[in-house]
Amino acid sequence: MIDVGQRKYQLTSTNVAGMQLVFKGDSSLFSVNTLDEYNHTYKPTSMNLVLYDSFSNEIALDDNQQPVYSYENEEWETHLSFNTIGSIILRWKSSDNDVGIQMCAVIDARLQYLMFLLKSLVDKSVKDSTKTYGYTDVDLFIYLVAGLNYFNTISPVTYFTLGSIPAYLESSIMELSSLYAVQAQMMFAIDTDVTYNDQGLTLSIDHFTRLNSVYTSKITEMTEIIKRLKWTMGPQPSIVMAFSPERARAYMFPSQVLAVGFPYFAFPSGISNVLSVG
């Protein structure tokens, strides 16, 4: 069995997956332990490592980047560095056909800064950038990815990546990312909330209802704000003017069915009657 370490996503003793954060450009240590059926450390004949990016494309490794066995630490080790931010999958396979999967998230200084901002926003237990009680750094990274993906899917669709977030969008991404932290807390609350009744006395711990109220109102508010924001990010509309509106519409937009009314704003993704825009 290959033990990838007690990181995020520890599943079972025979099917494990780990995740760690590394800094862009740094040489980072990756290691796994190999255990026999009795959970005792042992050394297989060889260990092979294959890397994949987030699109399942294999990343070529030099022979000197393949793992070697450290007798001092009794584990297989290799040092790797990455020049782009994003997610990397590491697939370890021993000569005994044991397989272990790790996930590596490559971050840079700006992304680390965004994680600190998110940590200060969502961690209720302690407002301290050096500690995290409620959420790990891996959690924060995942929430940032999820928040950015949600931002991109709000119409009109955008294609920002973690490395291309404009500074003026940081606060919006923070707000959306915090919603995933609240959602995670809601899932935790389902198992921990309790109501106890005894001889007319009631003890009720109900975090889920309050968290759900915050989540619902916030996601509705942010979705509307971002929709309006995105319309200001694209090319500004032009006004179509003509003395014969019906003929102008038929000539310029022969394939579109337009409502009665004039003038019209011509947007890149469609036509909207200026009189009906709220």
C-alpha positions, -999 to +999 in steps of 0.1 A: +000+000+000+012+035-008+005+060+020+005+096+005+003+112+039-022+127+063-032+156+043-066+167+029-088+138+016-076+109+037-101+083+026-093+047+038-063+026+047-062+011+012-075+040-010-059+073-001-055+107-018-035+136-005-033+173-014-007+199-007+000+235-016+034+245-032+047+279-043+053+286-079+090+282-089+100+266-056+116+232-054+092+213-033+095+179-016+070+152-025+070+119-007+051+087+000+054+058+024+050+022+013+034-002+037+027-039+037-005-056+045+002-053+082+009-015+079+047-021+084+071+000+063+087-019+035+107-010+003+094-022-031+119-027-058+110+005-076+086+034-077+073+053-108+058+087-107+035+102-135+022+138-135-010+151-150-023+186-153-060+195-146-069+186-182-055+150-178-025+158-200+006+140-190+035+161-179+069+148-189+095+140-162+132+136-165+148+104-152+164+125-124+129+136-113+117+101-106+114+093-069+143+076-050+141+058-017+154+076+014+167+051+039+169+078+065+132+087+063+120+053+050+100+069+022+101+075-015+110+112-023+114+135-052+118+173-056+097+191-082+091+227-092+063+242-113+063+274-133+025+279-137-002+280-111-029+254-111-036+218-102-012+189-107-021+152-101+007+129-090+002+092-096+026+070-077+029+033-087+052+008-071+068-023-087+042-043-067+014-024-085+003-004-055-011+030-065-014+062-046-027+096-058-017+130-046-030+164-057-007+195-058-020+230-060+006+255-073+001+290-060+019+324-064+022+354-041-010+370-054-030+339-049-015+335-014-027+371-007-062+362-018-062+332+005-052+354+034-081+378+026-105+349+024-092+334+056-098+367+075-133+369+060-146+334+068-127+321+099-149+329+129-127+311+154-096+334+151-089+365+130-052+357+127-033+353+094-009+328+111-035+303+122-065+286+107-089+269+130-120+267+108-105+261+074-071+248+061-051+264+034-063+236+011-099+245+019-093+282+011-077+273-023-106+251-032-131+278-023-112+303-044-114+280-074-151+273-069-158+310-064-140+319-096-157+292-115-191+304-103-182+340-113-173+328-148-206+309-153-228+340-144-241+354-177-225+367-198-199+339-195-163+348-188-131+328-189-109+342-161-083+319-144-066+321-111-037+337-128-057+363-147-081+378-121-081+416-125-076+435-093-110+452-095-127+418-093-109+406-062-137+416-038-164+399-059-144+367-061-139+369-023-176+372-017-184+343-040-157+321-025-169+328+010-203+313+000-186+279-005-170+282+030-205+289+044-219+259+024-192+237+039-202+250+074-238+242+066-229+206+058-210+203+091-240+219+109-264+192+096-245+166+117-238+187+147-270+207+153-292+192+180-325+198+198-330+183+233-362+183+253-365+173+290-393+180+314-404+212+296-369+225+290-355+227+255-320+230+244-316+238+207-284+243+187-294+253+152-266+267+131-279+254+098-310+276+096-291+308+102-263+298+079-288+289+052-304+323+055-271+341+051-262+319+021-295+323+003-296+361+006-259+365-002-259+344-033-290+362-047-274+396-040-240+387-055-255+371-086-274+402-095-244+425-087-221+404-109-245+403-138-246+441-138-209+443-134-202+420-163-224+441-187-201+470-179-170+450-187-178+443-223-180+467-253-204+495-247-237+493-267-244+513-298-277+529-306-294+520-338-313+550-353-334+551-384-364+569-398-381+536-406-377+514-376-394+483-389-374+484-422-341+490-403-347+461-379-355+438-408-324+448-427-299+448-398-313+418-378-331+396-404-328+364-382-340+379-349-376+384-337-377+418-320-404+433-298-423+464-309-405+495-297-376+518-307-347+526-304-327+494-297-293+488-280-271+464-300-252+442-276-225+417-287-247+387-275-282+400-285-306+429-289-324+446-260-352+471-264-340+502-245-376+509-233-378+475-216-345+475-198-349+479-161 
